């Protein structure tokens, strides 16, 4: 579910925008915040880059395993993710025997 951008300059005060704002708020209330993604961590590597324009300098990245293999990797106490600059985050992990896919949730800016 993608959220629309709202004109920040107040250039459109029409009822249409008020309705769109209501729709967007309702989407947020049911978990439609458009702040999730997936990334594949490759075998033989110790870090994985996440490129996402929603990542900012104070963003927190929460990893969500999508398989038993990914869960074993994420929850072994070694894996962590952090924002390193605008639009870029890095997952640091031990070397993998096979590729694993993890989901992520970003919060903050």
The 8 nearest C-alpha neighbors of each residue, nearest first, counted from 0:
[[1, 31, 33, 2, 32, 26, 30, 34],
 [2, 0, 33, 3, 31, 32, 23, 26],
 [1, 3, 23, 4, 0, 33, 32, 31],
 [4, 2, 5, 1, 23, 19, 20, 6],
 [3, 5, 6, 2, 7, 20, 1, 23],
 [4, 6, 7, 3, 20, 16, 19, 9],
 [7, 5, 8, 9, 10, 4, 11, 16],
 [8, 6, 9, 5, 10, 4, 11, 12],
 [7, 9, 10, 6, 11, 5, 12, 4],
 [10, 8, 11, 7, 6, 12, 5, 13],
 [11, 9, 8, 12, 6, 7, 13, 5],
 [10, 12, 9, 13, 6, 16, 8, 15],
 [13, 11, 9, 10, 16, 14, 17, 15],
 [12, 14, 15, 16, 11, 17, 18, 10],
 [13, 15, 17, 16, 18, 12, 19, 11],
 [16, 14, 18, 13, 17, 19, 12, 20],
 [17, 15, 19, 18, 14, 13, 20, 12],
 [16, 18, 14, 20, 15, 19, 21, 13],
 [17, 19, 21, 15, 16, 20, 14, 22],
 [20, 18, 16, 22, 21, 17, 23, 15],
 [21, 19, 23, 17, 18, 22, 16, 24],
 [20, 22, 18, 24, 19, 23, 25, 17],
 [21, 23, 19, 25, 20, 24, 26, 18],
 [24, 22, 26, 20, 25, 21, 19, 2],
 [25, 23, 27, 21, 26, 22, 20, 28],
 [24, 26, 28, 22, 23, 27, 21, 29],
 [27, 25, 31, 23, 24, 29, 28, 22],
 [28, 26, 31, 32, 24, 30, 25, 29],
 [27, 29, 25, 26, 30, 24, 31, 32],
 [30, 28, 26, 27, 31, 25, 32, 24],
 [31, 29, 27, 32, 28, 26, 33, 25],
 [32, 30, 26, 27, 33, 29, 0, 28],
 [31, 33, 27, 34, 30, 26, 2, 0],
 [34, 32, 31, 1, 35, 0, 2, 30],
 [35, 33, 32, 105, 104, 36, 106, 53],
 [36, 34, 104, 103, 33, 105, 102, 37],
 [35, 37, 103, 102, 104, 38, 34, 105],
 [38, 36, 102, 101, 103, 100, 39, 35],
 [37, 39, 101, 100, 102, 40, 49, 36],
 [38, 40, 100, 99, 41, 101, 98, 37],
 [39, 41, 99, 98, 47, 100, 38, 42],
 [42, 40, 98, 44, 39, 43, 99, 97],
 [41, 43, 97, 95, 98, 96, 44, 94],
 [42, 44, 94, 95, 41, 96, 45, 97],
 [45, 43, 94, 42, 46, 41, 95, 47],
 [46, 44, 94, 92, 93, 91, 43, 47],
 [47, 45, 91, 90, 92, 44, 89, 48],
 [46, 48, 90, 89, 40, 91, 49, 45],
 [49, 47, 89, 88, 90, 50, 46, 87],
 [48, 50, 88, 87, 89, 51, 47, 38],
 [51, 49, 87, 86, 48, 88, 52, 54],
 [50, 52, 86, 53, 54, 87, 49, 88],
 [51, 53, 86, 54, 50, 85, 87, 55],
 [52, 54, 51, 86, 55, 108, 34, 105],
 [55, 53, 86, 52, 85, 58, 51, 108],
 [54, 56, 85, 108, 58, 57, 86, 84],
 [55, 57, 84, 85, 58, 82, 108, 83],
 [58, 56, 108, 55, 107, 59, 82, 54],
 [59, 57, 107, 108, 55, 106, 54, 56],
 [60, 58, 106, 105, 107, 81, 61, 57],
 [59, 61, 105, 104, 80, 81, 58, 103],
 [60, 62, 104, 103, 105, 59, 63, 80],
 [61, 63, 103, 102, 64, 60, 101, 104],
 [62, 64, 102, 103, 101, 65, 61, 104],
 [65, 63, 101, 70, 69, 66, 102, 62],
 [64, 66, 101, 100, 69, 63, 102, 67],
 [67, 65, 69, 68, 64, 70, 100, 99],
 [66, 68, 70, 69, 71, 65, 64, 72],
 [69, 67, 71, 66, 70, 72, 99, 64],
 [68, 70, 64, 72, 66, 99, 71, 67],
 [71, 69, 64, 67, 73, 72, 68, 74],
 [70, 72, 68, 69, 74, 73, 75, 67],
 [71, 73, 69, 70, 75, 74, 68, 78],
 [74, 72, 70, 78, 71, 75, 69, 64],
 [75, 73, 76, 71, 72, 70, 78, 77],
 [74, 76, 72, 77, 73, 71, 78, 70],
 [77, 75, 74, 78, 73, 79, 72, 92],
 [78, 76, 75, 92, 79, 93, 73, 74],
 [77, 79, 92, 73, 91, 76, 90, 72],
 [80, 78, 91, 90, 77, 92, 81, 73],
 [79, 81, 90, 89, 60, 91, 88, 78],
 [82, 80, 88, 89, 60, 83, 59, 90],
 [81, 83, 88, 84, 58, 87, 56, 89],
 [82, 84, 88, 87, 81, 56, 89, 85],
 [85, 83, 56, 87, 82, 86, 55, 88],
 [84, 86, 55, 87, 54, 56, 52, 83],
 [85, 87, 52, 54, 51, 50, 53, 55],
 [88, 86, 50, 84, 85, 49, 83, 82],
 [87, 89, 82, 49, 83, 81, 48, 50],
 [90, 88, 48, 80, 81, 47, 49, 91],
 [89, 91, 80, 47, 46, 79, 48, 92],
 [92, 90, 46, 78, 79, 45, 80, 89],
 [93, 91, 78, 45, 46, 77, 90, 94],
 [92, 94, 45, 95, 77, 78, 91, 44],
 [95, 93, 45, 43, 44, 92, 42, 96],
 [94, 96, 42, 43, 97, 93, 44, 98],
 [95, 97, 42, 43, 94, 98, 41, 44],
 [98, 96, 42, 95, 99, 41, 43, 40],
 [97, 99, 41, 42, 40, 39, 95, 100],
 [100, 98, 40, 69, 39, 97, 101, 68],
 [99, 101, 39, 38, 40, 65, 69, 102],
 [102, 100, 64, 65, 63, 37, 38, 69],
 [101, 103, 37, 63, 36, 62, 64, 38],
 [102, 104, 62, 36, 61, 63, 35, 37],
 [103, 105, 35, 61, 60, 34, 62, 106],
 [106, 104, 60, 34, 59, 35, 61, 58],
 [105, 107, 59, 58, 104, 60, 108, 34],
 [108, 106, 58, 57, 59, 105, 55, 54],
 [107, 55, 58, 57, 54, 56, 106, 53]]
